[in-house]
Amino acid sequence: MLSRVARPTSCLLSRAFSTTLQTNSNVAVLGASGGIGQPLSLLLKMSPFVSRLNLYDIAHTPGVAADLSHISTKAQVKGFLGPEQLDDCLKGAEVVLIPAGVPRKPGMTRDDLFNTNASIVRDLVRACAKTCPKAMICVITNPVNSTVPIASEVMKEEGVYDPKRIFGVTTLDAVRASTFIAEAKDLHVKSVSLPIIGGHSGVTIVPLISQCTPPVSFPQDTREKLTVRIQNAGTEVVEAKAGAGSATLSMAYAAAKFAENLMEAMGGADNKVECAFVRSDVIDGVTYFANPLLLGENGVEQNLGAGKLIDYEKKLVDEAVGELKANIKKGEEFVTASKK
């Protein structure tokens, strides 16, 4: 059953790039030279909340860091290259964002990426466990429904697991949903927000249009088409790029948005709420689930549950559960098999 935890309706998603509170966070981006990593690093360099920005990848990071370091903002940027420099990159990190991995191509699902990306996330998180075990770990690498359980199992192995500090960044689903609804209703996009619960692929993405701010209504057939578009928006981008990549710019924006709100919350700001895929008991038998979270100085301050769902949304959750369980199990079993 879904949790019925009360949650604020006026702050379903925190606004991006707020400058109301100054923090000075040490941030590391792992996979900083890639299609998501470069624009994400640019946005973080522009952030007033970042004082140190360490960039890691297996190629090109010295050049990316040199380029960004010329931007007249306060964050000091340094590039780290190759596994031998990974620990140095992570020293003192308070927030670690992981976009490293291979992108989707036309015809690929997120699960097709699993074998390559699972190993990458495992190894990067193991380095985090040893070098910055108290850092907030923000996993962007797909398939998030499996890579977040991988991150958790690795932290458990290393004896430093804290479920409040491991996030699967699903913010892009909410960003897309707000954009599509604003377009459909001719609303100012910055005024639109709604929670996305479940997971971060296909049918596991459950947009709660009934909880949209401002309230909106659609005929059922339109609601269903809009839901399917939100669920398949990543594929829409992959196909439009015709083999040239996946959603990189929008993902970078969404990840920077999540990171900024997390950093503000770590600095003491109140009412910072974001949806993310985390360890959860919101759904019976599902050990990870995305829904709105109140963020705080130590990560997840309170899981706000899913609120009251309409019958159509309950049906979507039921459809998501089976795939979520399989995705989670796949990630956990990967780590177990890696030990053999």
Backbone hydrogen bonds, N-H to C=O, Kabsch-Sander energy under -0.5 kcal/mol:
donor,donor_aa,acceptor,acceptor_aa,energy
14,S,273,V,-1.7
18,S,15,R,-0.5
23,T,21,L,-0.6
25,S,49,F,-2.9
27,V,25,S,-0.6
27,V,52,R,-3.1
28,A,95,V,-2.5
29,V,54,N,-2.6
30,L,28,A,-0.5
30,L,97,L,-2.9
31,G,29,V,-0.7
31,G,56,Y,-3.3
32,A,29,V,-0.6
32,A,56,Y,-2.5
34,G,31,G,-1.2
38,Q,34,G,-2.4
40,L,36,I,-2.4
41,S,37,G,-2.5
42,L,38,Q,-2.1
43,L,39,P,-2.4
44,L,40,L,-2.4
45,K,41,S,-2.3
46,M,42,L,-1.5
47,S,43,L,-0.5
47,S,44,L,-0.8
50,V,47,S,-0.9
51,S,25,S,-2.3
51,S,49,F,-0.6
52,R,25,S,-1.6
53,L,76,Q,-3.2
54,N,27,V,-2.9
54,N,52,R,-0.5
55,L,78,K,-2.9
56,Y,29,V,-2.7
57,D,80,F,-1.4
64,V,60,H,-2.2
65,A,61,T,-2.9
66,A,62,P,-2.2
67,D,63,G,-2.4
68,L,64,V,-2.5
69,S,65,A,-2.3
70,H,66,A,-0.5
70,H,67,D,-1.1
71,I,68,L,-2.1
73,T,71,I,-2.2
75,A,45,K,-0.5
76,Q,51,S,-2.5
77,V,75,A,-0.5
78,K,53,L,-1.9
80,F,55,L,-3.0
82,G,57,D,-2.4
82,G,80,F,-0.5
85,Q,82,G,-2.2
86,L,83,P,-1.1
87,D,83,P,-0.5
89,C,85,Q,-1.8
90,L,86,L,-1.7
91,K,87,D,-1.0
93,A,90,L,-2.2
94,E,26,N,-2.8
95,V,26,N,-1.7
96,V,136,M,-3.3
97,L,28,A,-2.9
98,I,138,C,-2.7
100,A,30,L,-1.5
108,M,105,K,-2.5
112,D,109,T,-0.6
113,L,109,T,-0.5
113,L,110,R,-1.2
114,F,111,D,-1.6
117,N,113,L,-2.4
118,A,114,F,-3.2
119,S,115,N,-0.9
120,I,116,T,-1.5
121,V,117,N,-2.6
122,R,118,A,-2.4
123,D,119,S,-2.2
124,L,120,I,-2.3
125,V,121,V,-2.8
126,R,122,R,-1.9
127,A,123,D,-1.6
128,C,124,L,-1.8
129,A,125,V,-2.7
130,K,126,R,-1.5
131,T,127,A,-2.1
132,C,128,C,-2.6
135,A,132,C,-2.0
136,M,94,E,-2.8
137,I,135,A,-0.5
137,I,165,R,-3.3
138,C,96,V,-3.2
138,C,136,M,-0.6
139,V,137,I,-0.7
139,V,167,F,-3.4
140,I,98,I,-2.4
140,I,138,C,-0.5
141,T,98,I,-1.7
146,S,143,P,-2.2
147,T,143,P,-2.7
148,V,144,V,-2.0
150,I,146,S,-1.7
151,A,147,T,-2.4
152,S,148,V,-2.3
153,E,149,P,-2.6
154,V,150,I,-2.2
155,M,151,A,-2.1
156,K,152,S,-2.2
157,E,153,E,-2.3
158,E,154,V,-1.8
159,G,156,K,-1.5
160,V,155,M,-2.4
161,Y,155,M,-0.5
165,R,162,D,-2.3
166,I,163,P,-0.8
167,F,137,I,-3.0
167,F,165,R,-0.5
168,G,277,F,-1.9
169,V,139,V,-2.6
169,V,167,F,-0.7
170,T,168,G,-1.0
173,D,170,T,-1.5
174,A,170,T,-0.8
175,V,171,T,-2.4
176,R,172,L,-2.8
177,A,173,D,-2.3
178,S,174,A,-2.5
179,T,175,V,-2.0
180,F,176,R,-2.9
181,I,177,A,-2.4
182,A,178,S,-2.3
183,E,179,T,-2.2
184,A,180,F,-2.1
185,K,181,I,-2.2
186,D,182,A,-0.8
187,L,182,A,-2.2
191,S,188,H,-2.1
192,V,189,V,-1.3
193,S,213,T,-2.3
197,I,206,V,-2.6
198,G,290,A,-2.0
199,G,197,I,-0.8
199,G,204,T,-2.8
202,G,231,Q,-0.6
204,T,201,S,-2.3
205,I,202,G,-1.9
206,V,197,I,-2.5
206,V,204,T,-0.7
208,L,195,P,-2.4
209,I,207,P,-1.4
211,Q,208,L,-1.7
212,C,209,I,-1.6
213,T,193,S,-3.0
223,R,219,P,-2.6
224,E,220,Q,-2.4
225,K,221,D,-2.0
226,L,222,T,-2.5
227,T,223,R,-2.3
228,V,224,E,-2.3
229,R,225,K,-2.1
230,I,226,L,-2.2
231,Q,227,T,-2.4
232,N,228,V,-1.9
233,A,230,I,-0.9
236,E,232,N,-1.8
237,V,233,A,-1.6
238,V,234,G,-2.3
239,E,235,T,-2.7
240,A,236,E,-1.8
241,K,237,V,-2.2
242,A,238,V,-0.5
242,A,239,E,-0.7
243,G,238,V,-0.9
244,A,241,K,-1.6
248,T,246,S,-1.0
252,A,248,T,-2.3
253,Y,249,L,-2.2
254,A,250,S,-2.4
255,A,251,M,-2.8
256,A,252,A,-2.4
257,K,253,Y,-2.2
258,F,254,A,-2.5
259,A,255,A,-2.7
260,E,256,A,-2.5
261,N,257,K,-2.0
262,L,258,F,-2.4
263,M,259,A,-2.8
264,E,260,E,-2.5
265,A,261,N,-2.2
266,M,262,L,-2.5
267,G,263,M,-1.5
268,G,265,A,-1.6
269,A,264,E,-2.5
272,K,295,L,-0.5
273,V,271,N,-0.9
274,E,293,L,-1.9
276,A,291,N,-1.2
277,F,168,G,-2.5
278,V,276,A,-0.7
278,V,289,F,-1.6
280,S,287,T,-2.6
283,I,286,V,-0.5
286,V,283,I,-2.0
287,T,285,G,-0.6
289,F,278,V,-2.4
290,A,198,G,-2.2
291,N,276,A,-1.2
293,L,274,E,-2.3
294,L,302,Q,-3.0
295,L,272,K,-3.2
295,L,293,L,-0.7
296,G,299,G,-3.1
299,G,296,G,-1.7
300,V,164,K,-1.7
300,V,298,N,-0.6
301,E,294,L,-2.7
301,E,299,G,-0.7
302,Q,294,L,-1.7
304,L,292,P,-2.0
304,L,302,Q,-0.7
306,A,3,S,-0.9
309,L,307,G,-0.5
314,K,310,I,-2.1
315,K,311,D,-2.0
316,L,312,Y,-1.8
317,V,313,E,-2.2
318,D,314,K,-2.3
319,E,315,K,-2.1
320,A,316,L,-1.6
321,V,317,V,-1.8
322,G,318,D,-0.7
323,E,319,E,-0.6
324,L,320,A,-2.5
325,K,321,V,-2.6
326,A,322,G,-1.9
327,N,323,E,-2.7
328,I,324,L,-2.8
329,K,325,K,-2.4
330,K,326,A,-2.2
331,G,327,N,-1.8
332,E,328,I,-2.4
333,E,329,K,-2.8
334,F,330,K,-1.6
335,V,331,G,-1.4
336,T,332,E,-1.9
337,A,333,E,-2.8
338,S,334,F,-1.7
339,K,335,V,-0.8
339,K,336,T,-0.9
340,K,337,A,-1.1
